[in-house]
Amino acid sequence: MSKSLKKICWSVTLFLILNPIISVLALVLYLVFSNSYHLSEVLWITLFGLVFAILTNLSITMGYHRLWSHKSFEAHPLLEKILLFISAGAFQGSALKWASDHRIHHRYEDTEKDPYSINKGFWHAHMGWMMKHETVSLPIHAPDLEKNKWVKNQHDYYGIWSIGVGYVFPMIVGAFLGNAFLGLVIAGGLRIFLTQQSTFLVNSLSHTLGNTPYSTELTAKDSIIVAILTHGEGYHNFHHTFQFDYRNGIKWYHWDPTKWSIQLAYVLGLAKKLKTVQFSEILKARLQTETEKFYNSKFYEEKLLPVKERIIQSQIRFEQLKSEYKTASRERVDIIKAEMELTRIELKMNMKKWSVLIKAAPQLASI
């Protein structure tokens, strides 16, 4: 066997290739040559498969990623067990292994030590890295997660968990809906393939398509298109800049179903201690990115820098007043509200001035 073939992790490679091929062939042949099914069964099982696919993706983005990889919130034991159960059916490895690999990705992002660095090519970042022994077999280093008995149990018995949830469970539901075989193929094999591809896009397309509003030093990019395809993980430049924030899309209208799921869990008492970055820090990063190309100009020092500092100071002041307002006495409430309004007006005016200066910067900075 050649050296290149020895580098391949055959168990993972064969599964990634054969699962969708066998699933598609089995479905087509069954639908064409079998008379033992009804259209209603196909529709109901497909609907179940789509719902299960959404839940599978959310269990990865919410559980594997934001909960266990980044500790961006704390989950109730019940929620943890639900996430561990559903995510096992994604066939993306255990939560312990997934989180450990992902932490390495962030620690060494865009370097040789990054297991799925985009600098090694789109295919490598997307799924090629899982086909190589050297990257898929990285040692686990997540002592905090190894102390979690349910995370450890899922890891130790992952084969049973994954097959049970990924294939047996859809087959049982399929049988309940009238056709166990269609449940196995549609809600089992095809769902696994589609949900895997959605997750893989976070490592490939999120580092390829979009813009970099918070840091141009990173390959990670923000893209609404990728966000839709990955349940909110497409605001990747923000995530890599502020990785411990439970949100990826920070605006209320940003497409981030994972964020909304965490917020819903919080309302239901199933999540707590949601971590967020101060908006002044987010604003600082955005302003810095917008001005970095003008750093060495006289225009930056005389015009942009003073406004930038006033904006950040106003935002910090607003956040301080907002915090004070929550615990203020009755005598202080009206005073703080007035100060907040003045600070908000000041911030708004400086942001308008900033917008005008940024539009004029390319011409004025060269003078």
Residue pairs with C-beta under 8 A, 6 or more apart in sequence:
6 133
7 132
7 133
7 134
8 131
8 132
8 133
9 130
9 131
9 132
9 133
9 136
9 137
12 130
12 131
12 136
13 130
13 131
15 91
16 127
16 130
16 131
16 196
19 91
19 189
19 192
19 193
20 189
20 190
20 193
22 189
23 185
23 188
23 189
23 190
23 193
24 190
26 185
26 189
27 182
27 185
27 186
27 190
30 37
30 181
30 182
30 185
31 37
31 42
36 179
37 178
37 179
37 182
38 178
40 178
41 177
41 178
41 179
41 182
42 179
42 182
42 186
44 177
44 178
45 173
45 174
45 177
45 178
45 179
45 182
45 183
45 186
45 187
46 186
48 170
48 173
48 174
48 177
48 183
48 187
49 170
49 186
49 187
49 190
49 191
52 89
52 170
52 173
52 187
52 191
53 191
53 194
53 195
54 231
55 86
56 86
56 87
56 89
56 90
56 191
56 195
57 90
57 195
57 198
57 199
57 230
57 231
58 231
58 257
58 258
58 261
59 82
59 83
59 86
59 87
59 90
60 87
60 90
60 92
60 98
60 195
60 199
61 199
61 230
61 231
61 232
61 233
61 258
62 83
62 258
62 261
62 262
63 75
63 80
63 83
63 84
63 87
63 95
64 87
64 92
64 95
64 98
64 99
64 102
65 102
65 233
65 258
66 72
66 73
66 246
66 258
66 262
67 73
67 75
67 80
67 83
68 95
68 96
68 98
68 99
68 142
68 145
68 151
69 98
69 99
69 102
69 103
70 243
70 244
71 144
71 244
71 275
72 244
72 245
72 246
72 274
72 275
73 246
73 262
73 266
73 271
73 272
73 273
73 274
73 275
74 271
74 272
74 273
75 83
75 265
75 270
75 271
76 265
76 269
76 270
76 271
76 272
77 150
78 270
79 265
79 270
79 271
80 148
80 150
80 151
81 150
84 95
84 150
84 151
84 154
84 161
85 161
85 165
86 165
87 95
88 94
88 154
88 158
88 161
88 162
88 164
88 165
88 166
89 162
89 165
89 166
89 169
89 170
89 192
90 166
90 192
90 195
90 196
90 199
91 162
91 166
91 192
91 196
92 98
92 196
92 199
93 101
93 158
94 151
94 154
94 155
94 158
94 161
95 145
95 151
95 154
95 155
96 140
96 142
96 145
96 146
96 151
96 152
96 154
96 155
97 140
97 155
99 142
99 145
100 138
100 140
100 141
100 142
100 145
101 115
101 138
103 141
103 142
104 113
104 114
104 115
104 138
104 141
105 114
105 115
105 116
105 203
106 240
106 243
107 113
108 114
109 117
109 218
109 219
109 220
109 240
110 117
110 118
110 119
110 218
110 219
111 117
115 129
115 135
115 138
116 124
116 125
116 129
116 135
116 203
117 124
117 125
118 125
118 203
118 204
118 207
118 208
118 219
119 219
120 129
121 128
122 204
122 208
123 204
125 203
125 204
125 207
126 200
126 201
126 203
126 204
126 205
127 196
127 200
129 135
129 136
130 136
140 146
145 151
145 152
146 152
154 161
166 188
166 192
167 184
167 188
167 189
170 183
170 184
170 186
170 187
170 188
170 191
171 180
171 181
171 183
171 184
171 188
172 180
172 183
173 183
173 187
174 180
174 181
174 182
174 183
174 184
174 186
174 187
175 183
177 183
198 229
198 230
198 231
199 230
201 226
201 229
201 230
202 226
202 230
202 233
202 234
202 236
205 223
205 226
205 229
206 220
206 221
206 223
206 226
206 230
206 233
206 234
206 236
207 219
207 220
207 221
207 236
208 219
208 221
209 221
209 223
209 225
209 226
210 221
210 222
210 223
210 225
210 226
210 234
210 236
210 237
211 221
211 222
211 223
211 237
212 218
212 220
212 221
212 222
212 237
212 289
213 222
213 237
213 238
213 286
213 289
214 222
214 237
214 238
214 241
214 242
214 282
214 285
214 286
214 289
215 237
215 240
215 241
215 285
215 289
216 289
216 292
218 237
218 240
218 241
220 236
220 237
220 239
220 240
220 241
221 236
221 237
222 234
222 235
222 236
222 237
222 238
223 234
223 235
223 236
224 234
224 254
224 255
225 234
226 233
226 234
226 236
227 233
227 234
227 235
227 248
227 249
227 254
227 255
227 256
228 234
228 255
231 256
231 257
231 258
232 248
232 249
232 254
232 255
232 256
232 257
232 258
232 259
233 239
233 248
233 258
234 248
234 255
235 248
235 249
235 250
235 254
235 256
236 248
238 245
238 248
238 249
238 250
238 282
239 245
239 248
241 285
242 277
242 281
242 282
242 285
244 275
244 277
245 275
245 276
245 277
246 259
246 262
246 274
246 275
246 276
247 256
247 259
247 276
248 254
248 256
248 258
248 259
249 255
249 256
249 259
250 282
262 271
262 274
263 274
265 271
266 272
266 274
278 319
279 315
279 319
280 312
280 315
280 316
280 319
283 311
283 312
283 315
284 312
287 308
287 311
287 312
287 354
290 358
291 300
291 304
291 305
291 308
291 358
291 361
294 300
294 304
294 361
294 365
297 365
297 366
299 361
299 364
299 365
299 367
300 365
303 357
303 364
304 354
304 357
304 358
304 361
307 350
307 353
307 354
307 357
308 354
310 346
310 350
311 347
311 350
311 351
311 354
314 343
314 346
314 347
314 350
315 347
317 343
318 340
318 343
318 344
318 347
321 336
321 339
321 340
321 343
322 340
324 332
324 336
325 333
325 336
325 337
325 340
328 336
